[in-house]
């Protein structure tokens, strides 16, 4: 098979609920690289919370912060930080509508204590890997910094939570022309709606295009694996898009392939089926 550029989300795709990668998935990635394919993380996580057990699997590059930060071969090739004026405007809009936020920066994550309280009491939809990840961060002691300590020097993105979808919809009046909203699956009686805003022109799909330029590769030679709504543009862009079996229905509807779930080592078996290993 000709060389492919393979882009992999982390949570709900490579790993389940902040667990370590399974032996089968680790084996699949290693064999794919041995066969000459290039592997890239393509995640909503910021670099400070991509754990060493993930990075140690071996990747040719990383698209982090949902496309806001890109590294290839250890070198930064793209870095788009929102100016502080924009961050403060966004926070003001969310706060005015009763939403709580976390700010993701190059140094780390700063979370509103009220957001943490909402997360702790939430019962996530099984397809909402982002909410499950944030809950696991709290449980496992991943260092989330105090909102009050945010240095006000710009950030990659803002994640939000609210007990009411109407509150989030109201923020679109002020921000919807400049940001894409990724709202994650929730049940009818949920107490926590969560999602993130991503600046127009900065997303995982644009990240794939930039990486292809770096390698002189064609989009038709790319394969992307994902499970949540911040993977939507990645699915639309990739030559072949693969939604995990545990993905939300909206993502499955735009994917070329639906593979097994993360708990079933879907990545491993899809690599096999595609002849990548």
Beta strands, then each sheet from edge to edge (+ up, - down):
strand 1: 5-8
strand 2: 38-42
strand 3: 61-64
strand 4: 69-72
strand 5: 75-79
strand 6: 100-104
strand 7: 109-111
strand 8: 145-146
strand 9: 157-162
strand 10: 179-183
strand 11: 193-199
strand 12: 222-226
strand 13: 240-243
strand 14: 257-258
sheet 1: 5+ 4- 3+ 2+ 1+ 12+ 13+ 14+
sheet 2: 8+ 7+ 6- 9+ 11- 10+
end
